[in-house]
Amino acid sequence: MKLSSILLPAVAIGLAAIGGTDAQQNQPACSSVYTRKELLSLTASEWNLYKAILTAMQRDGWFQWFAYLHRTWFGQIHGHSQFFPFHRRFVHEWERVGRQYNGAFAQPYWDEMRDYRTPASSQVLTSNWVGGNGQGANFCVQNGLQAGWTMTYPNSHCFSRNFRNNGNPTSWYSPEYISSFVQTSANMAAFRPGIEFSLHGIVHLDIGGEMSQPTSPNDWIFMLHHANLDRLWWQWQNNGHMWAMDGPNADGSPISIDSSISYFNEPIRSVMQLGYGNMCFQYASNPIRRRDLDTTAESRLINKLPQDMLTKWFPDMAKEM
């Protein structure tokens, strides 16, 4: 299944329905949906299948193609409100290609907030999963999914990672921080930069190597990372912002759900609601706001906050207490 043989427009999958039709929705509901799981929840057989699919996608040039697209459109998809709709469509297109190899493929996500204290010690970054830091002068990765791979775009080079802080990145953003942001951001103009310039940026920069470049889709962590960011956007949408799309477009003009997604030339409204049109997927049910508040010291502190502070910074949690 070569790259040249399936470079086609996204096929209308015709799958549908979770929930009723929103007044803004003009696409058919999906007849069925598949589920994106957290990476570490995959079974051994699922992971073996996914590794085979991803290895075939590397062989056939798909890592190269998606790295090329991301680099080409980089300036139009970062720093403004195209960020979330473009990456939802981009990851879905990647997933669509993977499902051409085997229909059981569903792009997993990495719940990076779970590993925020000591990211380099994450189980995700071990030889059993995606591998760890690069080695040697060129920081070539020697274990995990992409061990020993030669990447071909923008030139031929070993697959690399170069963790910041001499291989031991400092802590990332806690679940409590991200949960508060999901619950308190009033519009896309606030939500987008709050996520893009916090969790999004620090993971790219701390993993380094391929991930620190515009060609970051060379590293499959890119897809894990952006699936997780998309999951956070979906949580925020379900917090009273299903059709919220405001702030600047790539050219500085006001964006709306009828604006076109960069490169894909499809209206943003086509990706706004999961379970409709071609967005026939859902996320495994572990949203941040349902996280057990007793599992960390930070969460136990949240439980002791005065009611007025809890209501201001964690309104969803305040309702449950």
C-alpha positions as CSV (number, residue, x, y, z in Angstrom):
1,M,0.0,0.0,0.0
2,K,2.3,2.7,-1.3
3,L,2.0,6.4,-0.6
4,S,1.2,7.2,-4.2
5,S,-1.6,4.6,-4.3
6,I,-3.8,6.2,-1.6
7,L,-3.2,9.9,-1.7
8,L,-6.9,10.6,-2.1
9,P,-9.3,13.0,-0.4
10,A,-10.6,11.8,2.9
11,V,-13.3,9.3,2.2
12,A,-16.7,9.9,3.8
13,I,-16.8,7.0,6.2
14,G,-20.5,7.1,6.9
15,L,-20.4,5.9,10.5
16,A,-22.6,7.9,13.2
17,A,-24.3,8.8,16.3
18,I,-23.5,9.5,19.7
19,G,-26.0,11.9,21.1
20,G,-28.6,14.1,19.4
21,T,-28.0,16.5,16.5
22,D,-26.9,20.0,17.5
23,A,-28.6,22.9,15.8
24,Q,-25.1,23.8,14.3
25,Q,-24.6,20.3,13.0
26,N,-25.2,19.8,9.2
27,Q,-23.5,16.4,8.9
28,P,-25.0,12.9,9.4
29,A,-24.4,11.2,12.7
30,C,-22.0,8.2,12.6
31,S,-23.7,4.8,12.6
32,S,-20.8,3.5,14.8
33,V,-17.7,5.0,16.4
34,Y,-14.3,3.5,17.3
35,T,-12.4,4.4,20.4
36,R,-9.0,6.0,20.8
37,K,-7.3,4.5,23.9
38,E,-4.6,5.7,26.2
39,L,-1.4,4.1,24.9
40,L,-0.6,2.1,28.0
41,S,-4.1,0.6,28.1
42,L,-3.5,-1.2,24.8
43,T,-3.4,-5.0,25.0
44,A,-0.3,-6.8,23.9
45,S,-2.0,-8.0,20.7
46,E,-3.2,-4.5,20.0
47,W,0.2,-3.0,20.5
48,N,1.8,-5.7,18.3
49,L,-0.7,-5.0,15.5
50,Y,-0.1,-1.2,15.8
51,K,3.7,-1.7,15.7
52,A,3.3,-3.7,12.4
53,I,1.0,-1.0,10.9
54,L,3.4,1.8,11.9
55,T,6.4,0.0,10.5
56,A,4.5,-0.5,7.2
57,M,3.6,3.2,7.2
58,Q,7.3,4.1,7.6
59,R,8.3,1.7,4.8
60,D,5.7,3.2,2.5
61,G,6.6,6.9,3.1
62,W,3.8,8.1,5.3
63,F,6.0,9.5,8.1
64,Q,7.8,11.4,5.4
65,W,4.5,12.7,4.0
66,F,3.0,13.9,7.2
67,A,6.3,15.5,8.3
68,Y,6.3,17.4,4.9
69,L,2.8,18.6,5.4
70,H,3.4,19.8,8.9
71,R,6.5,21.6,7.9
72,T,4.9,23.2,4.8
73,W,1.9,24.5,6.7
74,F,3.7,25.2,10.0
75,G,3.2,29.0,10.1
76,Q,-0.5,28.8,9.3
77,I,-1.4,26.2,12.0
78,H,0.3,27.6,15.1
79,G,-0.1,30.7,17.1
80,H,-3.8,31.2,16.3
81,S,-7.1,29.5,16.3
82,Q,-6.4,27.1,13.4
83,F,-4.3,25.1,15.9
84,F,-7.0,22.8,17.2
85,P,-9.1,22.2,14.1
86,F,-6.1,21.6,11.9
87,H,-4.5,19.1,14.2
88,R,-7.8,17.3,14.8
89,R,-8.1,16.9,11.0
90,F,-4.4,16.1,10.6
91,V,-4.3,13.3,13.2
92,H,-7.6,11.9,11.8
93,E,-6.0,11.8,8.3
94,W,-3.0,9.9,9.8
95,E,-5.4,7.5,11.5
96,R,-7.4,7.1,8.3
97,V,-4.2,6.0,6.5
98,G,-3.5,3.5,9.3
99,R,-6.9,2.1,9.0
100,Q,-6.3,1.4,5.3
101,Y,-3.7,-1.1,6.5
102,N,-5.9,-2.6,9.2
103,G,-9.4,-1.3,10.2
104,A,-8.6,-2.1,13.9
105,F,-6.2,0.8,14.1
106,A,-7.2,3.8,16.2
107,Q,-4.6,6.4,17.1
108,P,-3.9,6.2,20.8
109,Y,-3.1,9.2,23.0
110,W,-0.5,9.7,25.7
111,D,-1.9,11.1,28.9
112,E,1.2,13.1,29.6
113,M,-0.2,14.8,32.8
114,R,0.1,11.4,34.5
115,D,3.8,11.6,34.0
116,Y,4.3,15.3,34.7
117,R,6.5,14.9,37.7
118,T,9.4,13.0,36.0
119,P,8.6,12.8,32.3
120,A,11.8,10.9,31.4
121,S,10.8,8.0,33.7
122,S,7.5,7.5,31.9
123,Q,6.7,3.9,31.0
124,V,5.8,5.3,27.5
125,L,9.4,6.2,27.0
126,T,10.8,2.7,27.5
127,S,11.9,0.0,25.1
128,N,8.5,-1.8,25.4
129,W,6.8,1.2,23.9
130,V,8.0,4.2,22.0
131,G,11.6,4.2,23.3
132,G,13.7,6.7,25.1
133,N,16.3,9.3,24.6
134,G,18.8,9.2,21.7
135,Q,22.4,8.1,22.1
136,G,25.7,9.3,20.6
137,A,26.7,12.4,18.8
138,N,23.5,12.4,16.6
139,F,21.2,11.3,19.4
140,C,20.0,8.3,17.5
141,V,17.2,6.3,19.2
142,Q,18.2,2.7,19.8
143,N,15.2,1.2,21.5
144,G,11.4,1.1,21.3
145,L,9.1,1.4,18.3
146,Q,11.3,3.5,16.0
147,A,14.7,2.0,17.1
148,G,17.2,2.2,14.3
149,W,14.9,3.9,11.8
150,T,16.3,6.1,9.1
151,M,14.0,9.1,8.4
152,T,14.1,10.5,4.9
153,Y,12.6,14.0,5.3
154,P,13.9,16.7,5.0
155,N,17.0,14.6,4.5
156,S,18.3,11.1,5.3
157,H,19.1,10.9,9.0
158,C,18.8,8.6,12.0
159,F,15.6,8.8,14.0
160,S,16.5,11.1,16.9
161,R,15.5,12.4,20.3
162,N,17.4,14.8,22.5
163,F,15.7,15.2,25.9
164,R,16.3,18.7,27.4
165,N,18.1,19.3,30.7
166,N,20.8,16.7,29.9
167,G,18.3,14.0,29.3
168,N,16.2,14.7,32.4
169,P,13.4,17.2,31.5
170,T,11.9,19.1,34.4
171,S,8.3,18.6,35.4
172,W,5.5,19.2,33.0
173,Y,2.0,20.6,33.7
174,S,0.0,18.8,36.4
175,P,-3.5,17.3,35.9
176,E,-4.8,19.9,38.3
177,Y,-3.4,22.8,36.2
178,I,-4.8,21.5,33.0
179,S,-8.1,20.6,34.5
180,S,-8.5,24.1,35.9
181,F,-7.7,25.5,32.5
182,V,-10.3,23.3,30.8
183,Q,-12.9,24.4,33.3
184,T,-12.2,28.1,33.4
185,S,-11.3,29.1,29.8
186,A,-14.3,31.2,28.5
187,N,-13.5,31.1,24.8
188,M,-11.1,29.6,22.1
189,A,-9.1,32.8,22.2
190,A,-8.2,32.0,25.8
191,F,-8.2,28.2,25.7
192,R,-5.9,27.8,22.6
193,P,-2.9,29.7,23.8
194,G,-3.2,28.4,27.3
195,I,-2.8,24.8,26.0
196,E,-0.6,25.5,22.9
197,F,2.0,27.4,24.9
198,S,2.0,25.2,28.0
199,L,1.5,21.4,27.6
200,H,1.8,21.4,23.8
201,G,5.0,23.4,23.7
202,I,6.9,21.8,26.6
203,V,6.4,18.2,25.4
204,H,7.7,19.1,21.9
205,L,10.7,20.9,23.3
206,D,11.6,18.5,26.1
207,I,11.5,15.4,23.9
208,G,13.6,17.2,21.4
209,G,15.2,15.8,18.3
210,E,12.5,15.2,15.7
211,M,9.9,16.6,18.1
212,S,11.6,20.0,18.3
213,Q,11.4,20.6,14.5
214,P,8.6,21.6,12.1
215,T,9.0,18.0,10.8
216,S,8.0,16.7,14.2
217,P,5.5,14.0,12.8
218,N,8.7,12.0,12.1
219,D,8.3,11.0,15.7
220,W,5.1,9.0,16.5
221,I,5.1,10.8,19.8
222,F,3.7,13.7,17.8
223,M,0.5,11.7,17.1
224,L,0.2,10.5,20.7
225,H,0.7,14.0,21.9
226,H,-1.8,15.7,19.5
227,A,-4.4,13.0,20.1
228,N,-4.1,13.9,23.8
229,L,-4.4,17.6,23.1
230,D,-7.4,16.9,20.9
231,R,-8.9,14.9,23.8
232,L,-8.5,18.0,26.0
233,W,-10.2,20.2,23.4
234,W,-13.1,17.7,23.3
235,Q,-13.4,17.9,27.0
236,W,-13.4,21.7,26.8
237,Q,-16.0,21.6,24.0
238,N,-18.3,19.4,26.2
239,N,-17.9,22.0,29.0
240,G,-20.3,24.4,27.2
241,H,-18.2,25.2,24.2
242,M,-19.2,22.7,21.6
243,W,-19.2,25.2,18.7
244,A,-16.9,27.8,20.1
245,M,-14.5,29.0,17.4
246,D,-13.2,32.6,17.8
247,G,-10.0,34.5,17.8
248,P,-7.6,35.1,14.9
249,N,-7.3,33.1,11.7
250,A,-3.9,32.5,10.0
251,D,-4.2,35.8,8.1
252,G,-5.3,37.7,11.2
253,S,-9.0,37.9,10.2
254,P,-11.7,36.6,12.7
255,I,-12.1,32.9,12.5
256,S,-15.4,31.0,12.6
257,I,-16.7,27.5,12.2
258,D,-17.2,28.3,8.5
259,S,-13.6,29.2,7.9
260,S,-11.5,26.6,6.0
261,I,-9.0,24.3,7.7
262,S,-5.6,25.1,6.4
263,Y,-4.4,22.6,3.7
264,F,-7.5,20.5,3.8
265,N,-9.8,23.3,2.5
266,E,-12.8,21.9,4.5
267,P,-14.9,24.0,6.8
268,I,-13.9,23.9,10.5
269,R,-17.5,22.9,11.4
270,S,-16.8,19.5,9.7
271,V,-14.5,18.6,12.6
272,M,-16.2,20.3,15.5
273,Q,-18.4,17.5,16.8
274,L,-17.1,13.9,17.3
275,G,-19.6,11.3,16.2
276,Y,-20.7,13.2,13.1
277,G,-19.5,13.3,9.5
278,N,-16.1,11.7,9.2
279,M,-15.2,12.3,12.9
280,C,-16.4,8.8,13.8
281,F,-14.2,8.3,16.9
282,Q,-14.4,8.9,20.6
283,Y,-11.9,8.9,23.5
284,A,-11.7,6.3,26.2
285,S,-13.6,7.6,29.2
286,N,-10.9,9.0,31.5
287,P,-11.4,12.8,31.3
288,I,-9.4,15.0,33.5
289,R,-12.3,16.4,35.5
290,R,-13.3,12.9,36.6
291,R,-9.9,12.1,37.9
292,D,-9.8,10.7,41.4
293,L,-8.9,13.7,43.5
294,D,-7.4,11.6,46.3
295,T,-4.5,10.2,44.2
296,T,-2.0,13.0,44.6
297,A,-0.9,15.5,47.2
298,E,-1.9,18.3,44.9
299,S,-5.4,16.9,44.7
300,R,-5.7,16.5,48.4
301,L,-4.8,20.2,48.7
302,I,-7.6,21.1,46.2
303,N,-10.1,19.4,48.5
304,K,-9.0,21.8,51.3
305,L,-9.5,25.0,49.2
306,P,-12.1,27.5,50.4
307,Q,-15.4,27.1,48.5
308,D,-14.9,30.5,46.7
309,M,-11.5,29.5,45.4
310,L,-12.7,26.0,44.4
311,T,-15.5,27.6,42.5
312,K,-13.3,30.0,40.7
313,W,-10.5,27.7,39.6
314,F,-12.2,24.2,39.6
315,P,-15.9,24.9,38.9
316,D,-16.7,21.4,37.8
317,M,-15.1,19.9,40.9
318,A,-17.0,22.4,43.1
319,K,-20.3,21.1,41.7
320,E,-19.4,17.6,42.6
321,M,-18.4,18.3,46.2
